[in-house]
Amino acid sequence: MDDAFSIPSDLEALTPAWCEAAVARLNALNDDPAAAQLAGLLGIRFLDLDRDSISARMPVAGKLQPAGLLHGGAHLVLAETLGSVHAWLLAGGADVVGLDINATHLRAVRSGTVRARAEVVHAGGTVISHEVRVRDESGALLSTARITNLVRRRAAGGREERT
């Protein structure tokens, strides 16, 4: 994300108006071809966010594996996008990097749009974990994923702080 995206350091400042503007800004970034965001290339659209969760939708078309089903990797890109963006917001814009992601695929989908919601499981100063549920248009659960991110804070001079 660029520096023009201002994130409040106090999570209480994540008002509904700020969250709505943030969703619009995230979608605008995905729409910018120069930004080359994977989420944008896959058609991921952020829907809403608050301190506890973030959600998005993604079209199935163009993301199929050879058997004609939504590729499991697409589930993971959607889950990682939500968990990483939300962790970045919770960390006040500090760098976040993935430590772990895993998924269980429960049901297949061949067409339409999927929706996902990432909910905070743990939000500490160094580690932030989310559980992500991906559903089809009827609300049927397709997959669950868990993503854990490491918050990398920068000290003065740009060096990473050691914890």
C-alpha positions as CSV (number, residue, x, y, z in Angstrom):
1,M,0.0,0.0,0.0
2,D,1.2,3.5,-0.6
3,D,1.8,6.2,2.0
4,A,-1.4,8.1,1.0
5,F,-3.4,5.4,2.7
6,S,-3.7,6.8,6.2
7,I,-4.4,4.3,9.0
8,P,-5.3,5.4,12.5
9,S,-3.0,4.2,15.2
10,D,-5.9,4.0,17.6
11,L,-8.2,1.1,16.6
12,E,-11.1,3.1,18.2
13,A,-10.7,5.5,15.3
14,L,-11.8,2.8,12.8
15,T,-15.2,4.4,12.6
16,P,-17.8,3.1,10.1
17,A,-17.1,6.1,7.8
18,W,-13.3,5.4,7.9
19,C,-13.9,1.7,7.2
20,E,-16.2,2.5,4.2
21,A,-13.6,4.8,2.8
22,A,-10.9,2.2,3.3
23,V,-12.9,-0.4,1.4
24,A,-13.3,2.1,-1.5
25,R,-9.5,2.8,-1.4
26,L,-8.6,-0.9,-1.4
27,N,-10.9,-1.5,-4.4
28,A,-9.5,1.5,-6.2
29,L,-6.0,0.1,-5.7
30,N,-7.1,-3.2,-7.1
31,D,-8.6,-1.4,-10.2
32,D,-5.3,0.3,-11.0
33,P,-3.4,-1.8,-13.5
34,A,-0.1,0.0,-12.6
35,A,-0.4,-1.3,-9.1
36,A,-0.4,-5.0,-10.4
37,Q,-2.2,-6.3,-7.3
38,L,-2.9,-10.0,-7.4
39,A,-6.3,-9.4,-5.8
40,G,-7.2,-7.0,-8.6
41,L,-6.0,-9.5,-11.3
42,L,-8.3,-12.2,-9.7
43,G,-11.3,-9.8,-9.5
44,I,-11.4,-9.7,-5.7
45,R,-13.7,-6.9,-4.5
46,F,-13.6,-5.8,-0.8
47,L,-17.1,-5.5,0.7
48,D,-16.7,-4.3,4.2
49,L,-14.4,-4.3,7.2
50,D,-14.3,-3.4,10.9
51,R,-12.0,-4.0,13.7
52,D,-12.9,-7.7,13.9
53,S,-13.4,-8.8,10.3
54,I,-13.1,-8.1,6.6
55,S,-15.0,-9.6,3.7
56,A,-14.7,-9.8,-0.1
57,R,-16.1,-11.5,-3.1
58,M,-14.4,-13.1,-6.1
59,P,-15.8,-14.4,-9.4
60,V,-15.1,-18.1,-10.1
61,A,-14.7,-17.7,-13.9
62,G,-11.0,-18.0,-15.0
63,K,-9.9,-19.7,-11.8
64,L,-10.8,-23.3,-12.5
65,Q,-8.5,-26.3,-12.2
66,P,-8.6,-29.0,-15.0
67,A,-11.7,-30.8,-13.5
68,G,-13.7,-27.5,-13.9
69,L,-13.8,-26.7,-10.2
70,L,-12.6,-23.5,-8.5
71,H,-8.9,-24.0,-7.9
72,G,-7.9,-24.6,-4.3
73,G,-5.1,-22.0,-4.8
74,A,-7.7,-19.4,-5.6
75,H,-9.4,-20.1,-2.2
76,L,-6.0,-19.5,-0.6
77,V,-5.3,-16.3,-2.5
78,L,-8.7,-15.0,-1.4
79,A,-8.0,-16.0,2.3
80,E,-4.5,-14.6,2.3
81,T,-5.6,-11.4,0.8
82,L,-8.3,-10.9,3.5
83,G,-6.1,-12.0,6.4
84,S,-3.0,-10.0,5.3
85,V,-4.9,-6.8,4.5
86,H,-6.8,-6.9,7.8
87,A,-3.6,-7.7,9.7
88,W,-1.9,-4.7,8.0
89,L,-4.8,-2.4,9.1
90,L,-4.8,-3.8,12.7
91,A,-1.0,-3.3,12.8
92,G,-1.4,0.4,11.9
93,G,0.2,0.0,8.5
94,A,3.3,-1.8,9.8
95,D,4.7,-4.5,7.4
96,V,3.0,-7.9,7.9
97,V,4.3,-11.2,6.4
98,G,2.6,-14.5,6.3
99,L,3.9,-17.2,8.8
100,D,1.4,-19.9,8.0
101,I,-1.7,-20.5,5.9
102,N,-3.7,-23.7,5.6
103,A,-7.1,-24.6,4.3
104,T,-9.7,-27.4,4.3
105,H,-11.8,-27.6,1.1
106,L,-15.3,-28.9,1.9
107,R,-17.3,-28.4,-1.2
108,A,-16.7,-27.6,-4.8
109,V,-18.1,-24.8,-7.0
110,R,-17.9,-24.5,-10.8
111,S,-19.3,-21.0,-11.5
112,G,-20.7,-17.8,-10.0
113,T,-19.1,-15.8,-7.2
114,V,-17.7,-16.8,-3.9
115,R,-17.7,-14.6,-0.8
116,A,-15.3,-14.8,2.1
117,R,-15.1,-13.3,5.6
118,A,-11.9,-13.2,7.7
119,E,-12.4,-12.9,11.4
120,V,-9.7,-12.2,13.9
121,V,-8.7,-15.2,16.1
122,H,-5.8,-13.4,17.8
123,A,-4.5,-9.9,17.4
124,G,-1.3,-9.4,19.4
125,G,1.5,-6.9,18.9
126,T,3.6,-9.4,16.9
127,V,1.3,-12.1,15.6
128,I,-2.2,-11.7,14.1
129,S,-4.3,-14.7,13.1
130,H,-7.5,-14.9,11.2
131,E,-10.0,-17.7,10.3
132,V,-11.5,-17.3,6.9
133,R,-14.7,-18.9,5.6
134,V,-15.4,-19.1,1.9
135,R,-19.0,-19.6,0.8
136,D,-20.9,-19.9,-2.5
137,E,-23.8,-17.7,-3.6
138,S,-26.3,-19.8,-1.6
139,G,-24.2,-19.5,1.6
140,A,-22.9,-23.1,1.5
141,L,-19.5,-23.4,3.2
142,L,-16.8,-24.2,0.6
143,S,-13.6,-23.9,2.6
144,T,-12.1,-22.8,5.8
145,A,-8.6,-21.3,6.1
146,R,-6.4,-20.1,8.9
147,I,-3.8,-17.4,8.2
148,T,-1.2,-16.2,10.7
149,N,0.8,-13.0,10.0
150,L,3.9,-11.6,11.7
151,V,4.0,-7.9,12.3
152,R,7.3,-6.4,11.4
153,R,7.7,-3.0,13.0
154,R,10.4,-0.7,11.8
155,A,12.7,1.2,14.2
156,A,14.1,4.6,13.5
157,G,16.4,4.5,10.5
158,G,14.2,1.8,8.8
159,R,15.7,-1.2,10.6
160,E,13.4,-3.9,11.8
161,E,12.9,-4.0,15.5
162,R,13.9,-7.2,17.2
163,T,11.4,-8.7,19.6
